[in-house]
Amino acid sequence: MGSERLGLLATNARQSVILKPVHRVIALQIEEDRVLLSEDESHHLVRVLRVRPGDTFLAHDGKGSIFRCRLVRGPEGWQGDIVEKVESQTESAFSICLAQSLIKKDRFEWVIQKAVELGIDQIVPVISWRTEVRLDEGGLSHKMQRWQKIVAEAFKQSGRQVLPTLHMPVPLEAFLQNWSAELRFVLDEAEGTRLRSLLEEKRTARSCYFLVGPEGGWDERDRQLFAAHGVTAVQLGKRVLRTETCPITVLSILQYELGDLG
């Protein structure tokens, strides 16, 4: 076989394995055989991703269902005609809530993004004694919109089925009074058992919440609250991790040991 023929076959083989990117949106509303899109999702799909009429995309309802749709122009703007329901299972059976003390903007946003990718179910920003970030009412509204957008983008990027819940910031004591889980612990470099030991005791747990402190660590008044509510203090090891590294490390361990990672 000639070299030109071999080269042509190699080119065709490379082209045959090139897959079109999968474009995902969060549906504004689902009506029988069609999906309505928000103005932002429509703009991103058509103007940014350059999806054309007749092209397919995936629409997530955020509650567990995913639909393959064909882009069409309807009387109310861009929408998707449902082609089929996509069977998928990307959610862990192990439910996890992260209670993260408010930290500096870029670090907190990074934590949100990676936590969603790793399968977090709920994120609760908490205000502890040493929390340095303070938000007034106007600033909080802006922050929540920004954080919700990060949650949505990470949700789509990771192909998840159920949109994680991002709660409004609450004082630490209010969180401890109102939240419960089978497995509850707080990361504390100053004291505590090893996380590995705690997980060995809680192999059957199906729900968890864990707390991560601010840059300055926990105050003794915070620790008194943990003790009063029966929250176990744990350590990750001998090395001191940055506050934004801690939740991602713990999430990876939890999903590997009790969830669906690995």
MARFILUM-550880 format. One record per residue (C-alpha): residue number from 0; x, y, z. Coordinates in pm, 1 decimal, m for minus. Example, Ala and Ser with C-alpha at 12.3 -4.5 7.8 and 13.67 -1.06 7.14 Angstrom:
NODE    n        px        py        pz
NODE    0    1230.0    m450.0     780.0
NODE    1    1367.0    m106.0     714.0
END
This chain:
NODE    n        px        py        pz
NODE    0       0.0       0.0       0.0
NODE    1     141.0     337.4    m101.8
NODE    2     246.0     603.0     147.3
NODE    3     m23.8     844.8      22.0
NODE    4    m291.5     581.4      81.5
NODE    5    m158.8     516.0     433.0
NODE    6    m156.0     887.0     506.4
NODE    7    m517.7     923.8     391.2
NODE    8    m629.8     633.1     609.8
NODE    9    m451.9     781.5     910.7
NODE   10    m618.3    1118.7     852.9
NODE   11    m962.5     959.7     823.5
NODE   12    m901.5     758.9    1140.4
NODE   13    m811.4    1072.3    1334.1
NODE   14   m1117.7    1253.1    1204.7
NODE   15   m1346.7     962.3    1292.4
NODE   16   m1261.2     983.3    1662.4
NODE   17   m1307.8    1359.2    1692.5
NODE   18   m1621.5    1410.7    1899.2
NODE   19   m1830.8    1722.1    1901.8
NODE   20   m1827.8    1900.3    2236.6
NODE   21   m2131.3    1841.2    2454.8
NODE   22   m2304.8    2170.6    2527.4
NODE   23   m2513.1    2184.6    2845.5
NODE   24   m2769.7    2431.8    2974.4
NODE   25   m2996.3    2458.2    3276.0
NODE   26   m3356.2    2460.8    3157.0
NODE   27   m3573.6    2753.5    3256.2
NODE   28   m3885.8    2541.3    3216.0
NODE   29   m3980.6    2205.7    3063.5
NODE   30   m4315.6    2174.7    2885.9
NODE   31   m4400.3    1827.3    2756.3
NODE   32   m4178.6    1799.0    2446.9
NODE   33   m3987.1    2125.5    2463.5
NODE   34   m3741.0    2308.0    2685.5
NODE   35   m3757.3    2681.5    2744.3
NODE   36   m3429.6    2866.0    2796.7
NODE   37   m3346.7    3176.6    2995.0
NODE   38   m3209.9    3479.9    2815.3
NODE   39   m2863.0    3417.7    2959.7
NODE   40   m2858.2    3049.6    2861.1
NODE   41   m2985.7    3132.0    2511.0
NODE   42   m2718.6    3396.9    2464.5
NODE   43   m2443.1    3165.5    2585.1
NODE   44   m2562.4    2875.8    2370.1
NODE   45   m2611.2    3072.3    2046.7
NODE   46   m2367.0    3363.8    2070.5
NODE   47   m2081.4    3215.2    2271.7
NODE   48   m2089.3    2842.9    2195.8
NODE   49   m2215.3    2903.3    1839.3
NODE   50   m2476.8    2629.6    1851.6
NODE   51   m2688.0    2649.3    1534.0
NODE   52   m3054.4    2566.1    1468.6
NODE   53   m3083.4    2189.9    1434.1
NODE   54   m2779.7    2121.0    1652.3
NODE   55   m2829.7    1920.6    1969.2
NODE   56   m2749.2    2010.3    2328.0
NODE   57   m2823.1    1873.3    2674.6
NODE   58   m3072.6    2046.1    2901.7
NODE   59   m3062.6    1980.1    3276.7
NODE   60   m3366.0    2048.6    3492.4
NODE   61   m3144.3    2058.7    3803.8
NODE   62   m3366.4    1803.5    3978.5
NODE   63   m3219.6    1486.3    3831.1
NODE   64   m3332.0    1473.3    3467.2
NODE   65   m3129.8    1544.9    3153.0
NODE   66   m3277.1    1581.1    2804.3
NODE   67   m3114.0    1578.0    2462.9
NODE   68   m3267.7    1863.7    2266.5
NODE   69   m3255.0    2011.5    1919.0
NODE   70   m3218.3    2388.5    1901.0
NODE   71   m3508.5    2567.4    1731.9
NODE   72   m3635.7    2923.2    1713.2
NODE   73   m3979.9    2949.0    1869.5
NODE   74   m4227.4    3234.3    1912.8
NODE   75   m4080.9    3303.7    2257.3
NODE   76   m3718.6    3287.3    2145.9
NODE   77   m3467.5    3004.9    2135.4
NODE   78   m3585.2    2675.4    2276.9
NODE   79   m3510.0    2304.8    2255.7
NODE   80   m3728.1    2033.3    2108.1
NODE   81   m3676.3    1725.3    2325.1
NODE   82   m3528.9    1435.3    2129.6
NODE   83   m3485.8    1193.2    2419.0
NODE   84   m3433.9    1166.1    2791.2
NODE   85   m3072.5    1084.4    2872.8
NODE   86   m3016.3     805.7    3121.3
NODE   87   m2735.2     909.8    3352.0
NODE   88   m2622.2     862.3    3710.3
NODE   89   m2369.8    1121.1    3822.4
NODE   90   m2490.5    1181.1    4177.8
NODE   91   m2331.8    1013.7    4478.2
NODE   92   m2558.8     828.2    4721.3
NODE   93   m2356.9     987.5    5002.1
NODE   94   m2500.2    1331.7    5083.5
NODE   95   m2247.1    1598.7    5183.7
NODE   96   m2289.6    1951.6    5317.5
NODE   97   m1993.4    2188.7    5342.8
NODE   98   m2013.9    2462.1    5606.5
NODE   99   m1733.7    2692.3    5496.4
NODE  100   m1636.4    3002.7    5691.6
NODE  101   m1635.1    3306.4    5468.1
NODE  102   m1287.0    3365.9    5329.3
NODE  103   m1135.2    3600.7    5072.3
NODE  104   m1326.9    3634.9    4746.2
NODE  105   m1112.4    3440.4    4499.4
NODE  106   m1047.8    3158.5    4745.8
NODE  107   m1413.4    3117.8    4838.7
NODE  108   m1520.2    3113.5    4473.9
NODE  109   m1258.6    2847.3    4398.5
NODE  110   m1390.9    2635.9    4686.9
NODE  111   m1746.7    2662.8    4552.9
NODE  112   m1642.1    2559.0    4203.0
NODE  113   m1436.5    2258.0    4308.0
NODE  114   m1687.2    2146.4    4570.8
NODE  115   m1960.7    2129.0    4306.9
NODE  116   m1733.5    1932.9    4073.4
NODE  117   m1664.0    1684.9    4353.9
NODE  118   m2031.5    1621.7    4422.4
NODE  119   m2125.4    1850.8    4709.6
NODE  120   m2499.2    1866.5    4779.6
NODE  121   m2519.1    2179.7    4991.9
NODE  122   m2288.5    2470.6    5069.7
NODE  123   m2349.0    2691.6    5372.7
NODE  124   m2125.7    2998.2    5421.1
NODE  125   m2083.8    3045.7    5796.1
NODE  126   m1972.5    3341.3    6003.9
NODE  127   m1746.5    3248.0    6294.4
NODE  128   m1565.8    3457.4    6555.2
NODE  129   m1258.3    3510.4    6337.4
NODE  130   m1435.4    3560.0    6005.7
NODE  131   m1280.4    3868.7    5848.0
NODE  132   m1511.8    3899.0    5547.8
NODE  133   m1811.6    4119.7    5623.9
NODE  134   m2102.1    4173.4    5386.5
NODE  135   m2368.8    4441.3    5400.4
NODE  136   m2711.6    4374.3    5251.9
NODE  137   m2626.6    4516.2    4909.9
NODE  138   m2293.4    4340.5    4894.5
NODE  139   m2449.3    4011.9    4999.5
NODE  140   m2705.5    4022.4    4718.6
NODE  141   m2430.4    4078.0    4462.9
NODE  142   m2216.5    3801.3    4613.7
NODE  143   m2501.4    3550.2    4614.3
NODE  144   m2571.2    3615.1    4246.2
NODE  145   m2203.7    3568.2    4166.9
NODE  146   m2177.2    3250.1    4374.5
NODE  147   m2495.0    3104.1    4224.7
NODE  148   m2350.5    3158.2    3878.4
NODE  149   m2033.4    2970.6    3977.4
NODE  150   m2245.3    2684.3    4112.0
NODE  151   m2442.0    2668.0    3786.1
NODE  152   m2133.2    2672.8    3563.1
NODE  153   m1957.2    2402.1    3765.2
NODE  154   m2279.5    2197.5    3767.8
NODE  155   m2297.0    2203.4    3387.8
NODE  156   m1925.0    2149.4    3336.3
NODE  157   m1922.8    1838.4    3554.7
NODE  158   m2237.1    1692.3    3397.0
NODE  159   m2424.9    1659.0    3723.7
NODE  160   m2796.1    1587.2    3754.9
NODE  161   m2901.7    1764.8    4074.5
NODE  162   m2811.2    2130.7    4118.6
NODE  163   m2639.1    2182.9    4456.5
NODE  164   m2800.3    2424.3    4700.1
NODE  165   m2607.3    2734.7    4802.1
NODE  166   m2750.4    2882.2    5121.6
NODE  167   m2733.6    3235.0    5255.4
NODE  168   m2450.9    3299.4    5504.0
NODE  169   m2548.0    3221.9    5863.5
NODE  170   m2380.2    3260.3    6203.6
NODE  171   m2195.3    2948.4    6314.5
NODE  172   m2426.3    2890.0    6610.7
NODE  173   m2735.9    2907.4    6388.9
NODE  174   m2590.0    2645.2    6157.3
NODE  175   m2512.8    2408.2    6443.3
NODE  176   m2862.3    2449.9    6586.3
NODE  177   m3044.6    2382.2    6260.1
NODE  178   m2841.6    2122.4    6071.3
NODE  179   m2805.6    1751.6    6133.8
NODE  180   m2631.5    1456.9    5967.2
NODE  181   m2519.4    1106.4    6054.1
NODE  182   m2154.5    1213.1    6029.5
NODE  183   m2056.6    1554.1    6169.0
NODE  184   m1707.2    1689.7    6211.7
NODE  185   m1499.3    2005.2    6207.6
NODE  186   m1145.6    2044.2    6076.6
NODE  187    m921.6    2179.2    6351.0
NODE  188    m542.7    2177.6    6326.0
NODE  189    m512.4    2244.3    6700.8
NODE  190    m687.5    1930.7    6821.9
NODE  191    m886.1    1627.6    6717.4
NODE  192    m872.9    1268.6    6601.3
NODE  193    m752.4    1161.7    6257.5
NODE  194   m1018.5    1172.7    5986.8
NODE  195    m924.2     820.3    5884.0
NODE  196   m1014.4     688.6    6229.2
NODE  197   m1350.3     865.8    6229.9
NODE  198   m1445.4     727.7    5888.4
NODE  199   m1359.5     374.7    5997.0
NODE  200   m1620.6     411.7    6272.1
NODE  201   m1885.3     562.2    6040.9
NODE  202   m1877.5     331.1    5739.6
NODE  203   m2257.1     306.1    5724.8
NODE  204   m2321.7     682.4    5731.5
NODE  205   m2512.7     815.3    5429.9
NODE  206   m2508.2    1185.9    5517.4
NODE  207   m2241.6    1422.8    5641.5
NODE  208   m2166.7    1781.3    5718.3
NODE  209   m1824.4    1920.0    5793.7
NODE  210   m1698.1    2263.7    5886.8
NODE  211   m1390.2    2449.4    5766.2
NODE  212   m1267.2    2760.2    5945.8
NODE  213   m1146.8    3101.4    5825.1
NODE  214    m788.7    3203.9    5752.3
NODE  215    m722.0    3273.3    6121.4
NODE  216    m857.2    2939.0    6238.8
NODE  217   m1121.1    2868.4    6501.9
NODE  218   m1163.1    3071.6    6819.5
NODE  219   m1207.5    2899.2    7155.3
NODE  220   m1566.5    3024.0    7158.0
NODE  221   m1623.3    2837.0    6831.0
NODE  222   m1478.1    2521.7    6984.5
NODE  223   m1715.1    2552.5    7278.5
NODE  224   m2006.1    2554.2    7034.3
NODE  225   m1875.1    2243.3    6858.3
NODE  226   m1844.6    2059.9    7188.0
NODE  227   m2194.0    2165.8    7294.7
NODE  228   m2344.3    2028.1    6972.6
NODE  229   m2146.5    1704.5    6964.1
NODE  230   m1939.7    1790.3    6656.2
NODE  231   m1618.5    1586.3    6638.2
NODE  232   m1288.9    1770.3    6584.8
NODE  233   m1060.5    1603.7    6328.8
NODE  234    m719.5    1659.5    6173.7
NODE  235    m592.7    1572.8    5826.8
NODE  236    m230.6    1511.2    5919.0
NODE  237      92.0    1679.4    6020.2
NODE  238     105.8    1935.8    5741.4
NODE  239     m78.6    2266.8    5770.8
NODE  240    m309.4    2322.3    5473.3
NODE  241    m448.6    2650.5    5347.8
NODE  242    m813.3    2699.7    5434.6
NODE  243    m924.8    2663.1    5070.6
NODE  244    m728.4    2339.1    5032.3
NODE  245    m900.0    2171.3    5328.5
NODE  246   m1256.4    2131.0    5194.9
NODE  247   m1139.6    1994.9    4860.4
NODE  248    m910.3    1746.0    5031.9
NODE  249   m1189.9    1630.4    5262.1
NODE  250   m1444.6    1605.2    4981.7
NODE  251   m1209.4    1386.9    4779.3
NODE  252   m1151.6    1159.1    5078.8
NODE  253   m1523.1    1135.1    5161.2
NODE  254   m1625.8    1053.1    4806.1
NODE  255   m1350.3     793.5    4779.1
NODE  256   m1423.2     626.9    5112.9
NODE  257   m1802.2     659.5    5136.4
NODE  258   m1916.5     795.6    4799.7
NODE  259   m1857.1     723.2    4432.4
NODE  260   m1504.3     848.8    4359.3
NODE  261   m1238.1     607.0    4239.9
END
